[in-house]
Amino acid sequence: MNILFINSISADKFGGGEKWMTKAARGLMDNGHKVWIASKKNAEILKRAEQRGVPTEVIGIYTDFSPVKTRQVTRFLKSRQIDVMVCNLNKDVRVAGLGARLAGDTVVIARHGVQLIGNEWKHKITLTNLTDGLVTNTKSIKETYESFGWFPENHIRVIYNGIEDKSAVTAHDFSGDYPGKKVLLAAGRLSGQKGFEYLIDAAALMRQKRDDFVVLIAGKGREEAALKQRIAVNNLKEVVHLLGFREDTESLTKGADLFVLSSLYEGMPNVVMEAMAVGKAVVATDVNGVRELMLDGESGLIVPPKDSAALAEAILKVLDDPRTLEKMGQTGLAHVRSHFTIPGMVQKLEAFFREKIDEKRAQRKTA
């Protein structure tokens, strides 16, 4: 198959959806398919794709309607004889999906790692006319979308994210950085979605009982100043540390005592999967795919979102129990290796793509 992934995310962003796209593209290439990733000029996703050896194309989609970009997509699809195009954002579907319809033969798949649509007429018109299928990575999103009642049968497929084997990751040694301290690690964009303010407030509650821990948050984003202020107001400058963007988050995670997810909403949280893949126990908020990824009480603990007291209580419950932490970490590692591999993910993508290609060909014969 010839496959195009198109992603119009902001050029400087590289989150879970972009990680998935580069992994899927590389995996499909390894299975013998021709694959391209298209995005805006100088986009981070294009740089990461090239590092993985995935061919790239500059197609910058900035609005929901652009005849110029639609024509550009149509030309690319025809010239490369693209069988399947996978779209990331709604504007990708509207602009590039229209280009695929003009090209004629290309199957269009939308991919949603978080819920990007509601039960609204504009989404119904776009997704029922400009896509042939939709991939999501959680059953909860699939169930929500199907409840709208306007997707055709078998339009939506749940395909879990895959992750590489992380057994070679070396644990960061925190003993020199924070001697005598338990280390809690969190990671992600510094945005409201990630709920880091609740983690800071949880640290304040924990600080009332003990002073032998630190909370490290790896990431950058627009909420940095607000989070720094919250840290200062709670007198936690020696307890909560914003590390900025880090390339070594896997090493940091493996070296920490516990990984914490405080998000308000997610799709299938990659940071939790990455923590489990290095054998780390997790305390996570109960958002979308978390219960499909984690085994509550076995690979970690799940707490309500926006509840700093529950977050603090769960952390304190396991923090001083190294045997439980080790057991949870190993249970999570085994679960990821069984259900969330890249070869498994790629195999399911291939099957879905071929199914949709066959459906399209059948429809053309009967038209």
C-alpha positions in Angstrom: 0.0 0.0 0.0 0.9 3.6 -0.5 0.0 5.6 2.6 0.0 9.3 3.5 -0.3 10.6 7.0 -1.3 14.3 7.2 -1.1 16.3 10.4 -1.7 20.1 10.5 -0.8 20.5 14.2 1.2 23.6 15.1 4.7 23.4 13.8 6.3 23.4 17.3 4.1 20.7 18.8 4.9 17.1 19.1 2.5 15.3 21.4 0.9 11.9 21.7 -0.8 12.0 18.3 2.4 12.9 16.6 4.3 10.2 18.4 1.7 7.7 17.3 1.9 8.9 13.7 5.7 8.6 13.4 5.6 5.1 15.0 2.8 3.9 12.8 4.5 5.2 9.7 7.8 3.6 10.5 6.1 0.3 11.4 4.2 0.3 8.1 7.4 1.0 6.2 9.1 -1.9 7.9 6.3 -4.1 6.7 7.0 -3.1 3.1 4.6 -0.2 2.5 5.4 3.1 1.0 4.7 5.9 3.5 4.8 9.7 3.7 4.1 12.1 6.5 2.9 15.6 5.5 2.7 18.7 7.7 3.6 22.4 7.9 7.0 23.7 6.9 9.6 23.1 9.6 7.1 21.2 11.7 8.6 19.1 14.5 6.7 16.1 13.3 8.6 16.3 10.0 11.9 16.5 11.8 11.1 13.4 13.9 9.8 11.5 10.9 13.0 12.2 9.0 15.0 10.9 12.0 13.1 7.7 11.7 13.7 7.5 7.9 10.1 8.3 7.0 9.8 10.4 3.8 8.1 13.8 4.4 6.1 16.4 2.4 5.3 20.0 3.2 1.5 20.5 3.1 0.5 23.3 5.4 -3.2 23.3 6.3 -4.2 26.3 8.3 -8.0 26.7 7.8 -11.1 24.5 7.3 -11.4 25.6 3.7 -8.6 26.1 1.2 -9.0 25.3 -2.5 -5.2 25.8 -3.0 -4.3 23.2 -0.3 -7.0 20.9 -1.5 -5.6 21.0 -5.1 -2.1 20.4 -3.6 -3.3 17.3 -1.8 -5.1 16.0 -4.9 -2.0 16.3 -7.0 0.1 14.5 -4.4 -2.4 11.7 -4.0 -2.5 11.1 -7.7 1.2 11.4 -8.3 2.1 8.9 -5.5 -1.0 6.7 -6.2 -1.9 6.9 -2.5 -4.2 4.1 -1.4 -4.9 5.4 2.1 -4.7 8.8 3.7 -4.8 9.2 7.5 -5.9 12.6 8.8 -5.1 14.0 12.2 -7.3 17.1 12.8 -10.7 18.0 11.7 -9.3 20.6 9.3 -7.2 17.9 7.8 -10.3 15.9 7.0 -12.1 19.0 5.5 -9.3 20.2 3.3 -7.3 17.0 2.5 -10.4 14.7 2.6 -12.0 16.8 -0.1 -8.7 16.5 -2.0 -9.0 12.7 -1.7 -12.5 12.7 -3.0 -11.4 14.8 -6.0 -8.5 12.3 -6.6 -11.0 9.5 -6.7 -9.5 6.3 -5.3 -7.9 7.2 -2.0 -9.4 5.8 1.2 -9.6 8.5 3.9 -9.2 7.5 7.6 -9.6 10.0 10.4 -7.6 9.2 13.5 -8.6 10.6 16.9 -6.5 10.0 20.0 -8.7 12.4 22.0 -12.4 13.3 21.4 -12.3 15.9 18.6 -15.9 15.9 17.5 -19.3 16.3 19.1 -22.8 15.5 18.0 -23.1 18.5 15.7 -24.2 18.8 12.1 -20.9 20.2 10.8 -19.0 17.1 12.1 -21.7 14.8 10.7 -21.5 16.3 7.3 -17.7 16.2 7.2 -17.1 12.8 8.7 -19.8 10.9 6.9 -18.9 12.4 3.5 -15.2 12.8 3.6 -14.0 9.8 5.5 -14.2 6.1 4.9 -13.3 5.1 8.4 -12.1 6.4 11.8 -9.4 5.0 14.1 -9.4 5.7 17.8 -7.4 4.2 20.6 -10.0 3.9 23.3 -13.3 2.1 23.6 -14.8 5.1 25.4 -14.3 7.4 22.5 -15.7 4.8 20.1 -18.8 4.4 22.3 -19.3 8.2 22.4 -19.0 8.6 18.7 -21.3 5.7 18.0 -23.9 7.1 20.3 -24.4 10.0 17.9 -26.2 7.6 15.6 -24.9 8.9 12.3 -21.7 6.9 11.7 -22.2 3.9 9.3 -21.8 0.4 10.8 -18.1 -0.7 11.1 -16.9 2.9 10.5 -15.0 3.2 13.7 -12.2 0.8 14.8 -10.4 0.8 18.2 -6.7 0.2 17.7 -4.6 0.6 20.8 -1.3 2.5 20.6 1.9 0.5 20.5 5.1 1.1 22.2 8.7 -0.1 21.6 10.5 -2.4 24.0 12.1 -0.2 26.6 14.3 -2.8 28.4 17.5 -1.1 27.3 16.5 2.2 29.1 18.9 3.1 31.9 17.4 4.5 35.1 18.5 8.0 36.0 20.2 8.1 39.4 18.4 10.7 41.5 20.5 10.1 44.7 22.9 12.9 43.8 20.2 15.3 42.7 17.8 14.8 45.7 19.6 12.7 48.3 17.3 10.9 50.7 14.2 11.9 48.8 11.4 9.9 47.2 11.0 11.0 43.6 7.6 11.4 42.0 7.7 12.2 38.3 5.0 13.7 36.0 5.5 14.6 32.3 3.6 16.5 29.6 2.8 19.9 28.2 2.3 22.5 30.8 -1.3 23.1 29.9 -4.7 23.1 31.7 -5.5 19.6 30.3 -2.7 18.0 32.3 -4.0 19.1 35.7 -0.6 19.9 37.1 -2.1 22.4 39.5 -3.9 19.5 41.2 -0.6 17.6 41.5 1.0 20.7 43.1 -1.9 21.0 45.6 -1.5 17.3 46.3 2.2 17.9 47.1 1.1 20.7 49.5 -1.2 18.2 51.3 1.6 15.6 51.5 4.0 18.2 52.7 1.9 18.6 55.8 2.8 15.0 56.7 6.3 14.5 55.4 9.3 16.3 53.8 11.2 13.4 52.3 9.9 13.7 48.7 10.1 15.8 45.6 7.7 16.2 42.6 9.4 16.6 39.2 7.4 17.8 36.2 9.0 17.4 32.8 7.6 19.6 30.0 7.1 23.1 28.8 4.0 25.1 27.9 1.9 28.2 28.3 1.0 27.4 32.0 4.6 27.5 33.2 4.3 31.0 34.9 1.0 30.1 36.6 2.4 26.8 37.9 5.5 28.5 39.2 3.3 31.0 41.0 1.2 28.1 42.5 4.4 26.5 43.7 5.5 29.7 45.3 2.2 30.4 47.0 2.2 26.9 48.5 5.8 27.3 49.7 6.9 24.3 47.6 10.0 25.7 45.8 12.2 23.0 47.4 9.6 20.3 46.8 8.1 20.8 43.3 10.5 21.3 40.4 9.6 22.2 36.8 12.3 20.5 34.7 11.4 22.0 31.3 11.5 19.9 28.1 13.6 16.8 28.6 14.7 14.3 26.0 15.5 11.7 28.7 12.0 11.3 30.2 12.2 7.5 29.9 15.4 7.4 32.0 13.9 9.9 34.5 10.7 7.8 34.8 12.6 4.5 35.3 14.7 6.2 38.0 11.8 7.7 39.9 9.9 5.9 42.7 6.5 6.5 41.1 4.9 8.1 38.0 1.9 10.3 38.4 -0.7 11.4 35.8 -3.0 14.2 36.9 -4.8 15.0 33.6 -8.3 16.2 33.4 -8.9 14.4 30.0 -6.8 12.2 27.7 -7.3 9.7 24.9 -4.9 6.8 25.6 -2.2 8.6 27.7 1.2 7.8 26.2 3.1 8.9 29.3 1.4 6.2 31.3 2.1 3.6 28.7 5.7 4.7 28.6 6.0 4.5 32.4 4.5 1.0 32.4 6.9 0.0 29.6 9.9 0.8 31.9 8.3 -1.2 34.8 7.1 1.8 36.8 4.0 1.8 39.1 1.6 4.6 38.2 -1.0 6.7 40.1 -3.3 8.2 37.4 -6.6 10.1 37.2 -9.6 8.3 35.8 -9.7 9.8 32.3 -10.7 8.0 29.1 -8.3 5.3 28.2 -6.6 4.9 31.6 -8.8 2.0 32.7 -8.2 0.2 29.3 -4.4 0.7 29.8 -4.0 0.2 33.6 -5.2 -2.5 36.0 -6.5 -0.6 39.0 -4.8 -1.9 42.1 -2.5 -4.2 40.2 -0.3 -2.0 37.9 -1.1 1.2 39.9 -3.9 3.2 41.4 -6.6 5.2 39.6 -8.2 8.3 41.3 -10.8 10.8 40.3 -9.6 13.8 38.3 -9.6 17.3 39.9 -9.2 15.7 43.3 -5.9 16.7 45.0 -6.8 14.9 48.2 -7.4 11.6 46.5 -4.2 12.0 44.5 -2.2 12.6 47.6 -3.8 9.7 49.5 -3.1 7.3 46.6 0.5 8.4 46.4 1.1 8.1 50.2 -0.6 4.7 50.2 2.2 3.1 48.1 5.2 5.4 48.4 6.7 3.6 51.3 6.0 0.1 50.1 8.9 -0.8 47.7 7.6 -4.4 47.3 4.1 -3.2 46.1 5.7 -0.6 43.8 7.9 -3.3 42.2 5.0 -5.7 41.9 2.8 -3.0 40.3 5.6 -2.0 37.9 6.2 -5.6 36.8 2.4 -6.2 36.3 2.2 -3.1 34.2 5.2 -4.1 32.1 3.7 -7.5 31.4 0.4 -5.9 30.4 2.0 -3.5 28.0 4.1 -6.3 26.4 1.0 -8.4 25.9 -1.5 -5.7 24.6 0.3 -2.6 23.4 3.1 -3.6 21.0 4.0 -1.7 17.8 3.8 -4.9 15.6 0.3 -5.6 16.9 -0.8 -2.0 16.3 0.6 -2.0 12.8 -1.0 -5.4 11.9 -4.4 -4.1 13.0 -3.9 -0.9 11.0 -3.0 -2.9 7.9 -6.1 -5.0 8.3 -8.4 -2.0 8.7 -6.8 -0.2 5.7 -7.2 -3.2 3.4 -10.8 -3.7 4.6 -11.7 -0.1 3.7 -9.9 -0.4 0.3 -11.9 -3.5 -0.5 -15.1 -1.7 0.6 -14.4 1.2 -1.7 -13.6 -1.0 -4.7 -16.8 -2.9 -4.1 -18.8 0.3 -3.9 -17.3 1.5 -7.2 -18.3 -1.8 -9.0 -21.9 -1.5 -7.8 -22.2 2.3 -8.5 
